[in-house]
Amino acid sequence: MGDFTLGNRLFNTNWVTAPSSTKKFDGLGPTFNRVSCSSCHTFDGRGHPPEAGGKMESMLVRISRPGVGPHGGVVSHPNYGDQINDKAILGVPAEGRIEVQYSEVKGRYPMAAHIL
């Protein structure tokens, strides 16, 4: 129970830019998506896509280069890693801004066999 409690506390911690007066919680940045894990994972769940044109509050965008990495996964971008961070600490530019637009496509689609 002690491990769970500590993990849950870290999951819900709002991290701040170092150095700070709260040394236990500093270490945010230089780029990031949100200040805590729970900011995206509301009620310990998955993030959600935004409404069309809305802000990315709890969804991230993965990026990669063609090929297979050394452990069978994707090949990360050499400058950005494997996801775009849309926030940054003071004095550091964010990596980018993601905007989502939707188009309705009518049709019949099979059920997904596996959703990640």
KENUBA-751949 format. One record per residue: residue in three letters; x, y, z of N, C-alpha, C in turn. Coordinates in Angstrom, 2 decimals, always signed. Example, Ala and Ser with C-alpha at 12.3 -4.5 7.8 and 13.67 -1.06 7.14 Angstrom:
BEGIN
+---------+---------+---------+---------+---------+---------+---------+---------+---------+---------+
! residuo !    n.xx !    n.yy !    n.zz !   ca.xx !   ca.yy !   ca.zz !    c.xx !    c.yy !    c.zz !
+---------+---------+---------+---------+---------+---------+---------+---------+---------+---------+
!     ALA !  +13.19 !   -5.69 !   +7.80 !  +12.30 !   -4.50 !   +7.80 !  +13.20 !   -3.30 !   +7.80 !
!     SER !  +12.85 !   -2.25 !   +7.08 !  +13.67 !   -1.06 !   +7.14 !  +12.90 !   +0.03 !   +7.87 !
+---------+---------+---------+---------+---------+---------+---------+---------+---------+---------+
% end
This chain:
BEGIN
+---------+---------+---------+---------+---------+---------+---------+---------+---------+---------+
! residuo !    n.xx !    n.yy !    n.zz !   ca.xx !   ca.yy !   ca.zz !    c.xx !    c.yy !    c.zz !
+---------+---------+---------+---------+---------+---------+---------+---------+---------+---------+
!     MET !   +0.82 !   -1.19 !   +0.00 !   +0.00 !   +0.00 !   +0.00 !   +0.87 !   +1.26 !   +0.00 !
!     GLY !   +2.02 !   +1.18 !   +0.66 !   +2.92 !   +2.32 !   +0.71 !   +3.43 !   +2.71 !   -0.67 !
!     ASP !   +3.79 !   +1.70 !   -1.50 !   +4.25 !   +1.98 !   -2.86 !   +3.15 !   +2.63 !   -3.70 !
!     PHE !   +1.92 !   +2.14 !   -3.55 !   +0.80 !   +2.71 !   -4.28 !   +0.58 !   +4.16 !   -3.87 !
!     THR !   +0.59 !   +4.42 !   -2.58 !   +0.36 !   +5.77 !   -2.07 !   +1.41 !   +6.75 !   -2.58 !
!     LEU !   +2.68 !   +6.34 !   -2.55 !   +3.75 !   +7.19 !   -3.07 !   +3.57 !   +7.42 !   -4.57 !
!     GLY !   +3.28 !   +6.36 !   -5.32 !   +3.08 !   +6.50 !   -6.76 !   +1.91 !   +7.39 !   -7.09 !
!     ASN !   +0.82 !   +7.25 !   -6.34 !   -0.36 !   +8.08 !   -6.56 !   -0.05 !   +9.54 !   -6.26 !
!     ARG !   +0.75 !   +9.78 !   -5.24 !   +1.13 !  +11.16 !   -4.92 !   +1.96 !  +11.76 !   -6.06 !
!     LEU !   +2.92 !  +11.01 !   -6.58 !   +3.74 !  +11.49 !   -7.70 !   +2.88 !  +11.73 !   -8.94 !
!     PHE !   +1.93 !  +10.84 !   -9.18 !   +1.03 !  +10.95 !  -10.33 !   +0.21 !  +12.24 !  -10.28 !
!     ASN !   -0.15 !  +12.67 !   -9.08 !   -0.98 !  +13.86 !   -8.89 !   -0.19 !  +15.12 !   -8.57 !
!     THR !   +1.12 !  +15.03 !   -8.51 !   +1.96 !  +16.19 !   -8.18 !   +2.01 !  +17.17 !   -9.34 !
!     ASN !   +1.86 !  +18.46 !   -9.03 !   +2.09 !  +19.52 !  -10.01 !   +3.55 !  +19.92 !   -9.92 !
!     TRP !   +4.32 !  +19.58 !  -10.95 !   +5.75 !  +19.85 !  -10.96 !   +6.00 !  +21.31 !  -11.31 !
!     VAL !   +7.12 !  +21.86 !  -10.83 !   +7.47 !  +23.25 !  -11.06 !   +8.88 !  +23.34 !  -11.63 !
!     THR !   +9.20 !  +24.48 !  -12.20 !  +10.52 !  +24.71 !  -12.78 !  +11.57 !  +24.78 !  -11.68 !
!     ALA !  +12.71 !  +24.16 !  -11.89 !  +13.82 !  +24.21 !  -10.94 !  +14.68 !  +25.44 !  -11.23 !
!     PRO !  +15.36 !  +25.99 !  -10.28 !  +15.24 !  +25.69 !   -8.85 !  +14.02 !  +26.39 !   -8.27 !
!     SER !  +13.45 !  +25.79 !   -7.26 !  +12.28 !  +26.39 !   -6.62 !  +12.38 !  +26.21 !   -5.12 !
!     SER !  +11.47 !  +26.85 !   -4.40 !  +11.46 !  +26.71 !   -2.95 !  +10.92 !  +25.35 !   -2.53 !
!     THR !  +10.24 !  +24.67 !   -3.44 !   +9.71 !  +23.34 !   -3.15 !  +10.55 !  +22.31 !   -3.89 !
!     LYS !  +11.74 !  +22.05 !   -3.40 !  +12.71 !  +21.19 !   -4.09 !  +12.18 !  +19.79 !   -4.38 !
!     LYS !  +11.25 !  +19.30 !   -3.59 !  +10.70 !  +17.97 !   -3.83 !   +9.87 !  +17.91 !   -5.10 !
!     PHE !   +9.39 !  +19.08 !   -5.57 !   +8.50 !  +19.10 !   -6.72 !   +9.10 !  +19.83 !   -7.92 !
!     ASP !  +10.38 !  +20.20 !   -7.86 !  +10.94 !  +20.88 !   -9.01 !  +11.52 !  +19.88 !   -9.99 !
!     GLY !  +11.71 !  +20.30 !  -11.21 !  +12.19 !  +19.41 !  -12.25 !  +11.33 !  +19.43 !  -13.49 !
!     LEU !  +10.40 !  +20.37 !  -13.59 !   +9.55 !  +20.48 !  -14.76 !  +10.34 !  +21.02 !  -15.94 !
!     GLY !  +10.14 !  +20.42 !  -17.09 !  +10.73 !  +20.98 !  -18.31 !  +12.00 !  +20.30 !  -18.74 !
!     PRO !  +12.68 !  +20.87 !  -19.72 !  +12.43 !  +22.17 !  -20.32 !  +11.16 !  +22.22 !  -21.18 !
!     THR !  +10.76 !  +21.12 !  -21.81 !   +9.49 !  +21.09 !  -22.53 !   +8.60 !  +20.03 !  -21.88 !
!     PHE !   +7.30 !  +20.21 !  -22.03 !   +6.36 !  +19.28 !  -21.39 !   +4.98 !  +19.47 !  -22.01 !
!     ASN !   +4.06 !  +18.58 !  -21.67 !   +2.67 !  +18.69 !  -22.12 !   +1.78 !  +19.27 !  -21.03 !
!     ARG !   +1.91 !  +18.81 !  -19.83 !   +1.14 !  +19.32 !  -18.69 !   +2.03 !  +19.23 !  -17.45 !
!     VAL !   +1.63 !  +19.89 !  -16.36 !   +2.47 !  +19.94 !  -15.17 !   +2.33 !  +18.72 !  -14.27 !
!     SER !   +1.37 !  +17.85 !  -14.56 !   +1.23 !  +16.62 !  -13.77 !   +0.71 !  +15.51 !  -14.66 !
!     CYS !   +0.92 !  +14.28 !  -14.25 !   +0.38 !  +13.14 !  -15.00 !   -1.15 !  +13.18 !  -15.01 !
!     SER !   -1.71 !  +13.51 !  -13.84 !   -3.18 !  +13.51 !  -13.73 !   -3.83 !  +14.63 !  -14.54 !
!     SER !   -3.06 !  +15.61 !  -15.00 !   -3.63 !  +16.66 !  -15.85 !   -4.15 !  +16.09 !  -17.15 !
!     CYS !   -3.47 !  +15.08 !  -17.67 !   -3.92 !  +14.41 !  -18.91 !   -4.78 !  +13.19 !  -18.60 !
!     HIS !   -4.39 !  +12.44 !  -17.60 !   -5.04 !  +11.18 !  -17.27 !   -6.09 !  +11.40 !  -16.18 !
!     THR !   -7.17 !  +12.10 !  -16.53 !   -8.23 !  +12.41 !  -15.58 !   -8.82 !  +11.13 !  -15.02 !
!     PHE !   -8.96 !  +11.07 !  -13.72 !   -9.46 !   +9.88 !  -13.02 !   -8.65 !   +8.64 !  -13.39 !
!     ASP !   -7.33 !   +8.82 !  -13.60 !   -6.39 !   +7.74 !  -13.90 !   -6.67 !   +7.06 !  -15.24 !
!     GLY !   -7.39 !   +7.72 !  -16.12 !   -7.76 !   +7.12 !  -17.41 !   -6.92 !   +7.67 !  -18.55 !
!     ARG !   -7.40 !   +7.42 !  -19.75 !   -6.73 !   +7.89 !  -20.96 !   -7.08 !   +9.35 !  -21.23 !
!     GLY !   -6.21 !   +9.99 !  -22.01 !   -6.51 !  +11.34 !  -22.46 !   -7.61 !  +11.32 !  -23.50 !
!     HIS !   -8.11 !  +12.49 !  -23.83 !   -9.20 !  +12.60 !  -24.79 !   -8.84 !  +13.60 !  -25.87 !
!     PRO !   -9.26 !  +13.32 !  -27.11 !   -9.00 !  +14.30 !  -28.17 !   -9.85 !  +15.55 !  -27.95 !
!     PRO !   -9.36 !  +16.70 !  -28.43 !  -10.12 !  +17.94 !  -28.27 !  -11.28 !  +18.03 !  -29.26 !
!     GLU !  -12.17 !  +18.96 !  -29.00 !  -13.18 !  +19.30 !  -29.98 !  -12.46 !  +19.93 !  -31.17 !
!     ALA !  -13.07 !  +19.97 !  -32.33 !  -12.44 !  +20.56 !  -33.51 !  -11.99 !  +21.99 !  -33.20 !
!     GLY !  -10.71 !  +22.26 !  -33.43 !  -10.15 !  +23.58 !  -33.19 !   -9.86 !  +23.87 !  -31.74 !
!     GLY !  -10.18 !  +22.95 !  -30.84 !   -9.96 !  +23.16 !  -29.41 !   -8.53 !  +22.89 !  -28.99 !
!     LYS !   -8.22 !  +23.23 !  -27.77 !   -6.88 !  +23.03 !  -27.23 !   -6.64 !  +21.56 !  -26.90 !
!     MET !   -5.41 !  +21.14 !  -27.05 !   -5.01 !  +19.78 !  -26.69 !   -4.77 !  +19.76 !  -25.18 !
!     GLU !   -5.77 !  +19.38 !  -24.42 !   -5.65 !  +19.38 !  -22.97 !   -5.19 !  +18.03 !  -22.41 !
!     SER !   -5.55 !  +16.93 !  -23.07 !   -5.18 !  +15.64 !  -22.50 !   -4.84 !  +14.61 !  -23.57 !
!     MET !   -4.40 !  +15.06 !  -24.71 !   -4.00 !  +14.15 !  -25.79 !   -2.62 !  +14.56 !  -26.28 !
!     LEU !   -1.79 !  +13.60 !  -26.55 !   -0.47 !  +13.92 !  -27.10 !   -0.34 !  +13.39 !  -28.51 !
!     VAL !   +0.65 !  +13.88 !  -29.22 !   +0.89 !  +13.45 !  -30.59 !   +2.26 !  +12.80 !  -30.66 !
!     ARG !   +2.27 !  +11.55 !  -31.06 !   +3.52 !  +10.81 !  -31.24 !   +4.09 !  +11.08 !  -32.61 !
!     ILE !   +5.40 !  +11.14 !  -32.71 !   +6.08 !  +11.32 !  -33.98 !   +7.21 !  +10.30 !  -34.08 !
!     SER !   +7.61 !   +9.99 !  -35.31 !   +8.73 !   +9.07 !  -35.51 !   +9.25 !   +9.20 !  -36.92 !
!     ARG !  +10.38 !   +8.58 !  -37.15 !  +10.97 !   +8.50 !  -38.49 !  +10.74 !   +7.09 !  -39.01 !
!     PRO !  +10.83 !   +6.90 !  -40.32 !  +10.66 !   +5.54 !  -40.86 !  +11.71 !   +4.58 !  -40.30 !
!     GLY !  +11.33 !   +3.35 !  -40.12 !  +12.25 !   +2.33 !  -39.66 !  +11.82 !   +1.71 !  -38.35 !
!     VAL !  +12.65 !   +0.82 !  -37.84 !  +12.39 !   +0.12 !  -36.59 !  +13.57 !   +0.39 !  -35.67 !
!     GLY !  +13.28 !   +0.80 !  -34.44 !  +14.31 !   +1.11 !  -33.46 !  +15.01 !   -0.14 !  -32.95 !
!     PRO !  +16.05 !   +0.04 !  -32.14 !  +16.85 !   -1.09 !  -31.66 !  +16.08 !   -2.10 !  -30.80 !
!     HIS !  +14.96 !   -1.68 !  -30.23 !  +14.16 !   -2.59 !  -29.39 !  +12.84 !   -2.96 !  -30.05 !
!     GLY !  +12.75 !   -2.75 !  -31.38 !  +11.55 !   -3.13 !  -32.12 !  +10.49 !   -2.05 !  -32.22 !
!     GLY !  +10.72 !   -0.91 !  -31.58 !   +9.73 !   +0.17 !  -31.61 !  +10.04 !   +1.17 !  -32.72 !
!     VAL !   +9.47 !   +2.34 !  -32.57 !   +9.66 !   +3.40 !  -33.56 !  +11.06 !   +4.00 !  -33.45 !
!     VAL !  +11.44 !   +4.74 !  -34.48 !  +12.70 !   +5.49 !  -34.47 !  +12.34 !   +6.93 !  -34.12 !
!     SER !  +12.81 !   +7.39 !  -32.98 !  +12.48 !   +8.74 !  -32.52 !  +13.11 !   +9.80 !  -33.40 !
!     HIS !  +12.48 !  +10.95 !  -33.44 !  +13.04 !  +12.10 !  -34.15 !  +14.28 !  +12.57 !  -33.39 !
!     PRO !  +15.37 !  +12.92 !  -34.07 !  +16.60 !  +13.27 !  -33.37 !  +16.51 !  +14.54 !  -32.51 !
!     ASN !  +15.60 !  +15.45 !  -32.82 !  +15.47 !  +16.67 !  -32.03 !  +14.29 !  +16.67 !  -31.06 !
!     TYR !  +13.21 !  +15.99 !  -31.43 !  +11.99 !  +16.06 !  -30.64 !  +11.67 !  +14.81 !  -29.85 !
!     GLY !  +12.38 !  +13.74 !  -30.04 !  +12.03 !  +12.50 !  -29.36 !  +10.86 !  +11.84 !  -30.05 !
!     ASP !   +9.94 !  +11.25 !  -29.27 !   +8.83 !  +10.53 !  -29.89 !   +7.47 !  +11.18 !  -29.66 !
!     GLN !   +7.47 !  +12.41 !  -29.13 !   +6.20 !  +13.13 !  -29.02 !   +6.46 !  +14.64 !  -29.02 !
!     ILE !   +5.44 !  +15.40 !  -29.44 !   +5.53 !  +16.85 !  -29.47 !   +5.09 !  +17.39 !  -28.11 !
!     ASN !   +5.93 !  +18.22 !  -27.50 !   +5.59 !  +18.89 !  -26.24 !   +5.18 !  +20.32 !  -26.55 !
!     ASP !   +3.93 !  +20.66 !  -26.23 !   +3.41 !  +21.97 !  -26.61 !   +3.55 !  +23.04 !  -25.53 !
!     LYS !   +4.24 !  +22.74 !  -24.46 !   +4.49 !  +23.70 !  -23.39 !   +5.99 !  +23.68 !  -23.08 !
!     ALA !   +6.47 !  +24.77 !  -22.46 !   +7.88 !  +24.86 !  -22.08 !   +8.05 !  +25.83 !  -20.92 !
!     ILE !   +9.17 !  +25.68 !  -20.22 !   +9.47 !  +26.60 !  -19.13 !   +9.85 !  +27.97 !  -19.69 !
!     LEU !   +9.85 !  +28.98 !  -18.85 !  +10.18 !  +30.34 !  -19.24 !  +11.54 !  +30.40 !  -19.93 !
!     GLY !  +11.59 !  +31.02 !  -21.10 !  +12.83 !  +31.17 !  -21.83 !  +13.14 !  +30.05 !  -22.81 !
!     VAL !  +12.32 !  +29.02 !  -22.85 !  +12.51 !  +27.89 !  -23.76 !  +11.29 !  +27.81 !  -24.67 !
!     PRO !  +11.50 !  +27.73 !  -25.98 !  +10.34 !  +27.62 !  -26.87 !   +9.70 !  +26.23 !  -26.80 !
!     ALA !   +8.39 !  +26.19 !  -26.89 !   +7.69 !  +24.90 !  -26.99 !   +8.07 !  +24.27 !  -28.33 !
!     GLU !   +7.92 !  +22.97 !  -28.43 !   +8.30 !  +22.28 !  -29.67 !   +7.33 !  +22.54 !  -30.81 !
!     GLY !   +6.10 !  +22.85 !  -30.50 !   +5.12 !  +23.09 !  -31.55 !   +3.73 !  +23.17 !  -30.96 !
!     ARG !   +2.78 !  +23.45 !  -31.81 !   +1.38 !  +23.49 !  -31.40 !   +0.60 !  +22.57 !  -32.33 !
!     ILE !   -0.21 !  +21.74 !  -31.77 !   -1.00 !  +20.80 !  -32.55 !   -2.44 !  +21.30 !  -32.60 !
!     GLU !   -3.02 !  +21.26 !  -33.78 !   -4.42 !  +21.61 !  -33.95 !   -5.11 !  +20.46 !  -34.66 !
!     VAL !   -6.27 !  +20.07 !  -34.16 !   -7.01 !  +18.95 !  -34.73 !   -8.25 !  +19.47 !  -35.44 !
!     GLN !   -8.46 !  +18.98 !  -36.65 !   -9.68 !  +19.26 !  -37.40 !  -10.30 !  +17.91 !  -37.78 !
!     TYR !  -11.60 !  +17.87 !  -37.86 !  -12.30 !  +16.64 !  -38.16 !  -13.12 !  +16.78 !  -39.44 !
!     SER !  -13.22 !  +15.69 !  -40.19 !  -14.09 !  +15.62 !  -41.36 !  -14.91 !  +14.35 !  -41.24 !
!     GLU !  -16.22 !  +14.47 !  -41.41 !  -17.08 !  +13.29 !  -41.33 !  -17.02 !  +12.56 !  -42.66 !
!     VAL !  -16.80 !  +11.26 !  -42.58 !  -16.77 !  +10.42 !  -43.77 !  -17.83 !   +9.35 !  -43.57 !
!     LYS !  -18.89 !   +9.43 !  -44.36 !  -19.99 !   +8.48 !  -44.23 !  -19.58 !   +7.13 !  -44.79 !
!     GLY !  -20.06 !   +6.09 !  -44.18 !  -19.75 !   +4.75 !  -44.64 !  -19.97 !   +3.73 !  -43.55 !
!     ARG !  -19.66 !   +2.49 !  -43.86 !  -19.73 !   +1.39 !  -42.90 !  -18.32 !   +0.90 !  -42.67 !
!     TYR !  -17.96 !   +0.78 !  -41.43 !  -16.59 !   +0.41 !  -41.08 !  -16.59 !   -0.79 !  -40.15 !
!     PRO !  -15.62 !   -1.68 !  -40.31 !  -15.55 !   -2.84 !  -39.43 !  -15.16 !   -2.42 !  -38.01 !
!     MET !  -15.55 !   -3.23 !  -37.05 !  -15.16 !   -2.97 !  -35.67 !  -13.66 !   -3.17 !  -35.56 !
!     ALA !  -13.00 !   -2.33 !  -34.78 !  -11.56 !   -2.46 !  -34.57 !  -11.30 !   -3.71 !  -33.73 !
!     ALA !  -10.36 !   -4.53 !  -34.17 !  -10.02 !   -5.76 !  -33.45 !   -9.22 !   -5.44 !  -32.20 !
!     HIS !   -8.40 !   -4.36 !  -32.26 !   -7.56 !   -4.02 !  -31.12 !   -7.38 !   -2.50 !  -31.09 !
!     ILE !   -7.70 !   -1.90 !  -29.99 !   -7.51 !   -0.47 !  -29.82 !   -6.40 !   -0.27 !  -28.80 !
!     LEU !   -5.41 !   +0.51 !  -29.20 !   -4.28 !   +0.77 !  -28.27 !   -4.67 !   +1.69 !  -27.18 !
+---------+---------+---------+---------+---------+---------+---------+---------+---------+---------+
% end
